[in-house]
């Protein structure tokens, strides 16, 4: 708002002690507010107004307001109300500023500057809807008011971005391509996911500055986001033609290829970056790491990742390079080379456990449990007291059913961090798998103290109680789990199976099994459960239908095969039953009950 008095105030200062008449002459037709005040006014009101203006120029806004109030007593003109409102605004007294600003407009509704101040007051009071209303009024009064358009667009950016874009386009139609306006449009279009619109704005910017490489790269990025890869590549190739050493352009070109899942083509661009001394070491590490991580999905990329890290290994002895080369050696089944690389990494950074944790976690998250265990077994040598190393190693071993080997590491993890829910639940589950149920229950209960509404924990505890034939506690735990999550297919299945094994509440068991099947219809264990319930109900045809489906999906479970044999027997197919029982026994040679069935030829 300083612009309003930018002409008038300096003139007052320059004339010093000149007469009022001379002052009026200097500013004649240069400030309509002064004209408004002196029109039909006495010299006294003019003197007071000028004194107020001088105070205002010095920043003495309170004194200026006092002078203006004296003017109001003599001649309440809209310009005086405006001047008071402006000074209250400078003092950040928005309530008073608003009051006097509205009064100035009430007395003169055709003055755009009065509306301009009112919109500023609303904006500073965070009353953006009101500010927008005032700005729209200003535009209706003057459709070429670029400042009003621009401020209105800024208000709309947050909550009405589409409107903001329309207004910015109106500005462009009035003044032509403008850097600031078009940059706002491109950002808004991108935030809305309209990357074509964002690219169009950048193209207009390039008409202002056609050789701007930064703009060209941004245009390529928007084309990439819009999946217009050919256009993106052409733009980047133009950048590289003008500046063949632009490493950022090479990286962007590689990223465009990666967006198309063309990792080998991207590797050609990255290879150039790898050879450049001025490329940062961190960038080179990130490139190699990205290929290594992608190799979990596409093993054909391992040689490329290896090449990148071997290139780096020639120029540095940085421990991360050795770490990745060791991991690649694991993938290549070259365990001796992996151990050597890991030893080098340890010697170079004996303090750094983070790399081991990250690498082991990466393998674990990608379900490469054997590889995770190999890495963490190396890490545990240097960091035997680290919680995360023990936890990841224990989890990896447990996931591969090496529960006896996993036990000491998970126990150590619990000792190091007795309040970690993952460690407690994993250790409790592992103990249950080892049939150490009393201790398993103890640790699962500790976990439930920390996380009492963890349905998975309750489900595991329910399984243990079921195995212990502690039916009351089993049912109580399952009921609590369902009260927390009434849609848990796992709890439905396990609870239903427990009831079917006991031969009780079979109607309830069937309903729960049906809900589990509805949720995950192709889960072998769920199909077996509902089939077994039908068996218990004497509906052997339905039982056979479901259990056969379970066997087709997974024929490695001896208990499911045994169930199918029982069904065949009940249906009178005794020879088929014995054949199926034998298959089950081949998978579970220590099952004495199954041996007796085969020997007797009956259930």
C-alpha positions, 0 to 999 in steps of 0.5 A, spaced: 500 500 500 506 504 500 504 506 492 498 510 494 502 515 497 509 514 493 508 521 489 505 525 494 509 524 501 516 525 497 513 532 495 511 534 501 518 532 504 522 536 498 518 542 499 520 543 506 517 550 509 514 552 502 507 554 503 500 550 502 499 553 496 505 551 493 504 544 496 497 544 492 500 546 486 506 541 486 501 535 487 495 538 483 492 532 479 497 527 482 493 524 488 486 524 488 485 523 496 488 530 497 484 533 492 478 529 496 480 532 502 481 539 500 475 540 496 470 545 499 474 544 506 477 549 510 485 551 510 485 548 518 482 541 515 488 541 510 493 543 515 491 537 519 491 532 513 498 535 511 501 534 518 498 527 518 501 525 512 508 528 514 507 523 521 505 518 516 511 519 512 516 518 518 512 512 521 509 516 526 502 512 525 498 513 531 500 521 531 498 521 523 491 517 525 490 523 531 491 528 526 486 525 521 481 524 526 481 531 527 480 532 520 474 528 520 471 532 525 471 538 520 470 534 514 468 527 514 471 525 507 472 518 504 479 519 503 480 521 510 477 514 512 481 511 507 488 514 510 486 512 517 484 505 515 491 505 512 495 507 518 491 502 522 493 497 517 500 499 518 500 498 525 496 491 524 490 493 528 486 490 523 479 490 526 480 498 526 483 498 519 477 494 517 472 499 520 475 505 517 476 502 510 469 499 509 466 507 511 471 509 505 467 505 500 461 506 503 462 514 502 465 512 495 464 506 492 467 507 485 474 508 488 478 502 486 484 504 491 479 503 497 477 496 495 485 494 494 486 496 501 480 492 504 482 486 500 489 487 503 486 487 510 482 481 509 488 477 506 492 479 512 486 477 517 486 470 513 479 472 511 481 469 504 473 468 501 472 476 503 478 478 500 477 474 494 470 477 493 473 484 494 478 483 488 473 480 484 469 487 485 475 490 483 476 486 477 469 488 475 470 495 475 477 494 471 478 488 467 485 490 466 487 490 473 493 485 473 495 486 480 487 484 482 488 478 478 494 476 480 492 477 488 486 473 487 490 467 483 494 467 489 488 466 494 485 461 490 492 457 489 491 453 496 483 451 495 481 452 488 487 451 484 483 450 478 480 457 478 487 460 480 489 457 473 484 460 469 485 467 472 493 466 471 491 464 464 486 471 463 493 475 466 497 471 460 491 473 455 492 481 457 499 481 458 502 476 454 507 470 456 510 472 463 515 468 467 512 469 474 505 467 472 507 461 467 511 458 473 505 458 477 501 455 472 506 449 471 506 448 478 499 448 479 498 444 473 503 439 476 500 439 483 493 437 480 496 431 476 495 435 469 502 434 467 500 436 460 498 442 462 504 443 466 508 442 460 504 447 456 506 452 461 513 451 460 513 451 453 510 458 453 516 460 458 521 457 453 518 462 448 521 467 453 527 464 454 528 458 449 535 456 451 534 455 459 536 448 460 533 448 467 526 449 463 528 444 458 529 439 464 523 441 467 519 440 461 522 433 460 520 431 467 513 433 466 513 429 459 515 423 463 510 424 468 505 425 463 508 418 460 510 422 453 517 418 453 519 420 446 517 427 447 521 427 454 527 424 451 527 429 445 527 435 450 533 431 454 537 430 447 536 437 445 539 439 452 545 434 451 546 437 444 547 444 447 551 441 453 554 434 452 557 434 459 551 436 463 551 430 468 544 432 470 541 431 463 544 424 463 541 422 469 534 425 467 535 421 461 536 415 465 530 416 469 526 417 463 528 410 461 527 407 468 520 410 468 519 405 462 522 399 466 528 400 461 533 398 466 539 396 460 538 403 456 538 407 463 545 403 464 548 406 458 547 413 461 549 411 468 555 408 465 557 415 462 556 418 469 560 413 473 566 415 469 566 422 470 570 424 476 566 430 477 560 426 478 559 426 486 561 419 489 554 419 493 550 419 486 554 413 483 553 409 490 545 411 489 546 408 482 549 402 483 544 401 489 538 402 485 540 397 480 542 392 486 535 393 489 531 392 483 535 386 482 530 383 487 525 383 482 529 382 475 535 378 477 538 379 470 540 386 473 545 383 477 551 383 472 550 391 471 550 392 478 556 388 479 559 392 473 558 399 477 560 397 483 567 394 480 568 400 477 567 404 483 572 399 487 578 401 482 578 408 485 576 407 492 576 403 498 570 405 501 566 400 505 559 401 502 562 398 495 565 392 499 558 391 502 554 391 496 560 387 492 559 382 498 551 382 497 552 381 489 557 375 491 551 372 495 546 372 489 552 369 485 552 363 490 560 365 491 560 365 499 567 365 499 568 371 495 562 374 499 565 373 506 572 376 503 568 382 501 564 383 508 571 382 512 573 388 508 567 392 509 568 390 517 575 392 517 574 399 513 568 401 517 568 397 524 564 402 527 558 401 522 552 397 524 547 401 519 550 398 513 549 391 515 542 392 518 540 395 512 542 390 507 540 384 512 533 388 512 533 389 504 534 381 503 528 380 509 523 385 506 524 381 499 523 375 502 530 372 501 531 369 508 537 365 506 541 371 504 538 375 510 541 370 514 548 369 511 549 377 511 547 377 518 551 371 521 557 376 518 554 382 522 553 378 528 561 377 529 562 384 529 556 386 533 553 381 537 550 386 542 546 389 537 538 389 537 537 389 530 542 384 528 540 379 533 532 381 531 533 380 523 538 374 524 532 371 528 527 373 524 530 370 517 532 363 521 524 363 523 521 364 517 525 358 514 523 354 519 530 354 523 526 355 529 531 352 534 537 356 530 533 362 531 531 361 538 538 364 541 538 370 537 530 372 538 532 371 545 538 376 545 533 381 542 528 381 547 533 381 552 536 387 549 530 391 548 524 387 552 519 392 550 519 391 542 513 388 540 516 385 534 521 381 538 517 379 543 511 376 538 517 373 534 520 369 540 513 367 543 511 364 536 518 361 535 517 358 542 510 355 540 513 352 534 518 348 538 513 346 543 515 350 549 508 353 550 508 355 557 514 360 555 511 362 549 505 364 552 509 368 557 512 372 552 506 373 548 502 375 554 508 380 555 507 383 548 499 383 549 501 388 555 504 393 550 499 392 544 493 389 547 489 389 541 494 386 536 489 381 533 495 377 530 498 376 537 491 374 540 491 369 534 498 366 535 496 365 543 489 362 541 493 357 537 497 355 543 491 354 547 488 350 542 494 345 542 494 345 549 487 343 549 486 349 554 479 350 550 476 356 555 482 360 554 482 359 547 475 361 545 476 367 550 482 369 546 479 368 539 472 372 541 476 378 544 480 378 537 473 378 533 471 383 538 477 387 535 477 385 528 470 382 526 473 381 519 479 377 520 479 371 516 485 368 519 481 368 526 475 366 523 479 360 520 483 358 526 477 358 531 472 354 526 478 349 525 478 349 533 471 348 534 471 342 528 476 338 531 472 338 538 466 337 534 462 342 538 458 348 535 459 346 528 454 351 525 457 356 528 464 353 525 461 353 518 459 360 518 466 362 520 469 358 515 464 361 510 466 368 512 474 366 511 473 363 504 469 369 502 475 373 504 480 369 501 477 363 496 484 360 494 487 359 501 488 351 502 488 351 509 481 355 509 479 350 504 481 344 508 477 347 514 471 348 511 471 341 508 473 338 515 467 342 518 462 338 512 466 332 514 464 333 521 457 334 519 456 328 515 456 332 508 462 328 505 460 330 498 461 337 500 467 335 504 471 332 498 469 338 494 473 343 498 479 338 501 480 336 494 481 344 492 486 345 498 490 339 495 490 341 488 493 348 491 498 345 495 499 337 496 505 338 501 501 338 507 500 331 510 494 333 515 490 335 509 492 329 505 490 325 511 483 329 511 482 327 504 483 320 505 478 320 511 473 323 506 474 317 501 474 312 507 467 315 509 465 315 502 466 307 501 473 308 497 477 304 502 483 303 497 483 310 495 483 312 502 489 308 503 493 311 497 492 318 500 493 316 507 500 313 504 502 320 501 500 323 507 505 318 511 511 319 506 510 327 508 510 325 516 513 319 517 512 319 525 505 320 525 503 313 529 496 315 528 496 315 521 500 308 521 495 305 524 489 307 519 493 304 514 495 298 517 487 297 519 485 300 513 480 304 517 479 310 521 
